[in-house]
Amino acid sequence: MSRPFRFGVSLLTAAPAAEWRAKCRRAEELGYDVITVADHLGMPAPFPSLVAAAEATERPRLGTFVLNTGFWNPTLLAREVATTNALTGGRLELGLGTGYVPAEHETAGLPWGTARERVDRLRHTVEELGRILGPGLLPHVPPRPGAGTPEPPTAPEPRVPLLIGANGDRMLRIAAEHADIAAFTGARTRQNGTLEPVTAGELDERVALYREAAASRKEPAELNLLIQIVGVSEDRGAAIRPWLPRIPHLTEREVLDLPVVLVGTVEQIVEQVRARRERFGFSYLTVLEPNLEAFAPVVRELRGR
């Protein structure tokens, strides 16, 4: 049986307090299940932004989508997680990733490292969070061997679902081992720190690798996909053409077929969303802030299904 849909929006633009709260309330009014914040320089700081979102809303979950683990000392991150989960009334969802923009690390004066080192850093962060926060907050992250008894949080709070954003082999295996939510980026990282979308066939292979690694799980994880382009239009070709210069190696037809693209009438997009759940297992979709309003009719149509 398919999981029911969940829909999230990733807020990207900083705003004064009243404006920030207003757009969080708008996301709730439109039916979004999760309000998330990314972790890029020049964008809102994740944890205070989520606390402000919690003050303005009642229903949505609140997530980091995703933290760049290279920015965070695990011990200090554990404090942020426990505090934010408490201040949001247990609505926090913790999303972690390796980061993909070398220039951000250079600006912050932090080491970038090789791909292997970045994945090692993420695994270490996950293990340390499990050690410090304990299974009451991160139940799928057991303490690493020899780490000693977990230090319980100062006050019991609802557990924090762990989301891991992944595309590469090792990251998918880590997500299969630890994550409540496996978030597929639907893209590969170029050397310059930009993202290149993967085709449906390539994503089939990524999902298959994940499922093989996750075969021994007691409970299946929720699968998430970040949607990069949403266009509500009677003319799918016209809606996608402004994007073609950004993806010059793909034809118009190939762009329309990308898993991270949802373009067409509301009815067509609804069917595309259903098809992604049927083919790949994606029941949790996240759209970017500029698509908050455009995607809302699709959220309304699929609410609770």
Secondary structure, DSSP 8 states (H G I E B T S, - for coil): -----EEEEEE-----HHHHHHHHHHHHHTT-SEEEE---TTS--HHHHHHHHHHH-SS-EEEES-EEGGG--HHHHHHHHHHHHHHTTS-EEEEEE----HHHHHHHT-----HHHHHHHHHHHHHHHHHHH-TTT-TT----TT--S----SS------EEEEE-SHHHHHHHHHH-SEEEE-SEEE-TTS-EEE--HHHHHHHHHHHHHHTTT-SS--EEEEEE-EEEE-S-HHHHHGGGGGGSTTS-HHHHHT-TTEEEE-HHHHHHHHHHHHHHH-EEEEEEEGGGHHHHHHHHHHHTT-
